[in-house]
Amino acid sequence: MKIVDAKTYVVGTPPPHRGGRNWVFLKLTTDHGIKGFGEAFGIPFHPKKAAGLIEDMCERGVIGTNPFDVEKMWRNLYGSMYGQHPDMVKVAVISAVEMACWDIIGRELNQPVYNLIGGRYREKLWSYTYLYAEPGTGISTSQLQCDPERAAERAVAYVKQGFTAVKFDPIHDLMLPSSPYELTLEVLNRAEDVVRTVREAVGSKVELLIGTHGQMNTYSAIRLAKRLEKYDPLWFEEPVPPENVDEMARVARSTCVPIATGERLSTMYEFATLVEKQAASILQMSIGRSGGILMAKKIAAMAEVHYAQIAPHLYCGPIEAAANIHIGISTPNFLIQESIERLDGFYTEILNEPIQWEDGYILPSSKPGLGVELNEKVVEKHPCNEQLWD
């Protein structure tokens, strides 16, 4: 079997742009007529340029290869052009290719991918969502997460939908390129007030995930962590920027709240440093950026040695979401899966058959491959959003 064609799609998401304004997909087709889908996450260039990078890599290193040779293909692409370094852009491109190859392998063997990477360890995946602002209210998600009363009201609404875990960033409004910040006493007080109010609103049966984005310097993160310990959050996410593992480790040593991170890391090499320095105990790899499905399994195995858990990140489209499901179902040290609300709305519209979500859990498909397929007619109706950011 050989890969004979590669086609990319840039899909502009409709408002409110859950999961980002644009998604970048890849479809590989074999000489047996089998097609597989992949997705790249977070390439920091215009999505059309990102699609061009994927097409270039497929032309030079994918067309004519056997999709079953995942390890060989991955290594050849990773080391191409004298690379062999966990570059975020290059590895995101490789991730889309690798994901599509697993989809092809599963379809060719008539097996879901999870049966090929360990089988079912669990029957369903515990999931959480960020607190998103309701469309049409005039309130942004950033404003909502920094407002104690609004955040609490929205958390209660998600709990009524069936969620038993919600995530929010009580300093979301500080997410600017000039971070890391020294938090003022006013900001610390407000952040604590948000967490306290949400905890009081949802009670003790709902997990709170503090989803910060690397906005703080080390001592601000420690000060905030100390304040939040009494509200017993499940984790404190990316308290400092991911570029300095030693400082993240310093935060981890200073609090009893588990540190979670990983959405901006790529390959097992960067995650190895994270666990070796005990900077985090919950690893949040983005499969569309960190190297694909097999790389995610390697990262999870490495974490397992250190009694660390995985909670794959998701802020893109449904192909990466499907890949996450196969990792979670087959991996012993899986904790919880990020979902974008109930994976409904445009997630449902763009797939021929939607991902199933019920009472706080994602239910895996037993269909071959990744178990999902893009509705290409819907894809064609949603071209790239040229406004990339608000």
Buried (B, 14 or more C-beta within 10 A) or exposed (E): BEBEEBBBBBBBBBEBBBBBBBBBBBBBBBEEEBBBBBBBBBBEEBBBEBBBBBBEBBEEBBEEBBBBEBEEBBEBBBEBEEEEEBBBBBBBBBBBBBBBBBBBBBBBBEBBBBBBBBEEEBEBBBBBBBBBBEEEEEBBBBBBBBBBEBBBBBBBEBBEEEBBBBBBBBBBBBBEEEBBBEBEEEBBEBBBBBBBBBBEBBEEEBBBBBBBBBBBBBBBBBBBBBBBEEBEBBBBBBBBBBEBBEBBBBBBEBBEBBBBBBBBBBBBEBBBBBBEBBBBBBBBBBBBBBBBBBBBBBBBBBBBEBEBBBBBBBBBBBBBBBBBBBBBBBBEBBBBBBBBBBBBBBBBBBBEEBBBBEEBBBBBBEBBBBBBBBBBEBBEEBEBBEEEEE
